[in-house]
């Protein structure tokens, strides 16, 4: 993924932000949404957005309902970037589970999710208790 992002002139943080924006689709998105999602300060988000706007991955447009707010709109170049990142993810996932049976793939996905839940309990995934033997 790092290689794919580097080829597009993006950092990992910028790539995560682009994925977030792409997944929001037509839903209006503002800097405060990015701040809340990534737990970042306003100056940090402003810098990220400014650099992405300079690279033509997004536009900051005045909100028609509140002229003080800027709506974040992903550009065609930004959507193409998201599609390339998604393709790189699919390719990497394919390589990781190459040679696995469907049952092994399912078990692997389950184990990975449990590991993620162990280190990131705030993701909202509830830990499932193992039955006592």
N, C-alpha and C positions, 0 to 999 in steps of 0.2 A: 504494500500500500504506500509506503514511504516513497518508493521509486515512482509509482504512478503519480503521486502528489507532486513530487519534485519535477517531473516532466511537464506538469501543468503550471509550475511556478507557485505552488501552494505549500504552506506549512501544514503540519498535522492539525493544529488548532483551526486553521482556516478550512481544512477539509471537513472537520467535524461540524463546523458552522454551516458549510454549504449543504451537507447532508441533512441537517436539522431544517434548514430553509426549504429544501426540496421536498422533504416529507410533509411539511405544513401545507404544501400546495397553494391553493387560492386563499387560504385563511390569512387575514391581515396579520402581519408580524411587525413588531416594533423592537427597538433596542431593549426595552424593559423585559420583553419575552426572552430574549437571548440571555440577558443578565440572570433571570430566574432559572432558566434551563441549565445553564452552565455554572451558576454560582460565581459569576464574575462581576467586577466593579464596572461602573458606567464608563470610566476612562478607558479601561481595557477593551470593552465592547466597542466603544467609539473608534478606537484605533484599528481593531479588526475590521470593522465595517468600512472605514475609510480606505484601508489598503485593498480590500476586495472591490470596492467601488472603483478605485484607480485602475485596477486590473480588468475592469469591465465584467466581473462575475455577478454583480448586483447593482441595483440603483436604489438610491434613497429619495423617495418621492414625498412631497407634502401631502399629508392626509387631508382628503376633502372635508372631513367632519371636524378636524382640529388642526388648524394651520400651524400650531406650535409643534406638532408631532410629525416625525418622518416615518413613513411606511417603508419597510425593506421589501424590495421586489427582486426576485432572482431573474437574471437575464438569460437569453438563449445560451450564451457562453457558459453561464453558471449551470444550466440544466444539462448541457453537454458534458460538463465537468462531472456532475453527479452521475450521469450514465456511465462514464469511464471508470469512476470509483466503484460503482456497483458491479461493473464487469470484472474489475480487478479482484473484488471480494469473492465473486462467484468462482473465478479461476483459482484463487488461493484455497477456497474451501474444497474445491474438487481435488486439488493436489493433496490436501491434508488427509482426505478420506479415501484416496485412491486404493483400490484393492479391498476395501471394507465391504462386508455384506450389508444388506439393508438393516438387518438386526443390529450389527455392530455400529452402523451409522447412528441408529436411534439410541443405542446405549451410550455411545460417545457423546451425543448431544445432551443427553440426560446428565451424564457425569460432568460435562462442562458447565451446565446450568447450575448444578449443585455447588461446584467450585466457585462460580461467580457469586452465588448467594452467600457463600461462606465469607468471602472477602468484601462484598458490597451488600450487606443486609438492607441498606437504605433504598435499594432498588425496588422495594415493595414486594419482592418475592418472599413468601413465607417459607421458613425452613420446615421441612417435613421431618417429624421425629421418627426415628427408626424404631420398629417394634422391639421390645425386649425379648431376647432369646431365652 
